[in-house]
Each structure stands twice: as structure tokens, then as C-alpha cells.
Amino acid sequence: TKLTITGLRPGGFSRISLGISLSSPQSIYALVADNDANDYIINKFYHTINGGTSWSPIPLPGRARSSPWEDNSIGGQGFYNLNVAVAPTTPDIVYLGGVSLWKAVRNTATDSWTITDIGKPIHPDNHAFAFDPNNDLIIYAGNDGGIYKSIDGGRTWSDVINERLCITQFEFMVQHSKSDTL
């Protein structure tokens, strides 16, 4: 069923990435890249708790833009790197991928979101996420520089997986449901 989402102009986007909560399958997130002036700004983030029947916007951080359709963003290149992943055990932690990585955490008491850039120390152009199935704090990010691992929810990162030359670009990762082996 085609839906009309408030704040999203018809045809005003180039790409959408969806993240479905494993722990709450009716919770779905949509990260949207605009195509206004071909700048592909990642500037819309939506959440549904009813499987997509209705959607609510989540404000993104960033600089104010000149157009109302490009208000705040997490950067450009939405045609190339756009990803959203929900932590396996809670729908209240969501990772957003673009040039950098962002972590969105919902305060359940106030229903407000804090979104922070956690990707500054690693290679840019992030495409993929995977989680340790037994520990939400262990995450993997696949990007143009290889695979990076965090054991603390994105506060710190290690690139030991990329030993020696980092010549592989990872755009997708698949994980086993009971093993942390990629």
C-alpha cells in the first residue's frame, strides 16, 4: 500500500534504507536521502511502531539548510552510502550509516532522541552493519576501508580485522543468528 508521509515531498527523495527491529518487528526505521539539486543529502529519518501504517519523523542533527526539504542532515552521498540498523535486543538504539556513522538512542521516558556521530575515528563511506547476536554492544561496520569492530557500542573502534593492506570495500555483511562469526 502506497503511503503518504508528512514532510516527505512526492518524488523528493532518491533512496530509502529500512531497518526492522528484531526484538519488536512492528518497529521499522527509514533513513531517506533527498535528490534536490542532485546533492543526495541524508536528511529524513522516520519511525513506525505499527508496521508502517503511520510514520513519525525523528529530527536529525546537522546544519540548517536553505531549503525546507533539507533542514538538518547527517551529510551527503545518500546515493552511495545509506544504511540503518536496529540493535537486536531493543528498538530504541539505531545505527545510521552515511559518510560517517551515527548512533540514535531514544529516551523512553521523554520519547526524545539523541543522535551522535560515532564514526569520526574510522574510515568514511559506511555501507553495512552487523551485530554480535549475544551482545548489542559489539557491532561491526563495513565501509570503504574494510571492517571495523566496536565492543562498546561505537565509543571506540578497532580495525584489527583489516590486518595489513585495507584494499577491500565492504558493502554488505551477513551474520549467523547464534554466532559472532561474520
Sequence and secondary structure as in RCSB ss.txt:
>XXXX:A:sequence
TKLTITGLRPGGFSRISLGISLSSPQSIYALVADNDANDYIINKFYHTINGGTSWSPIPLPGRARSSPWEDNSIG
GQGFYNLNVAVAPTTPDIVYLGGVSLWKAVRNTATDSWTITDIGKPIHPDNHAFAFDPNNDLIIYAGNDGGIYKS
IDGGRTWSDVINERLCITQFEFMVQHSKSDTL
>XXXX:A:secstr
     TT  TT EEEEEEEE SSSTT EEEEEEE GGG   EEEEEEESSTTSS EE    S   SSGGGSS S 
S TTT  EEEE TT TTEEEEESSSEEEEEEETTTTEEEEEE  TTS S EEEEEEETTEEEEEEEEETTEEEEE
SSTTSS B GGG S            SS    
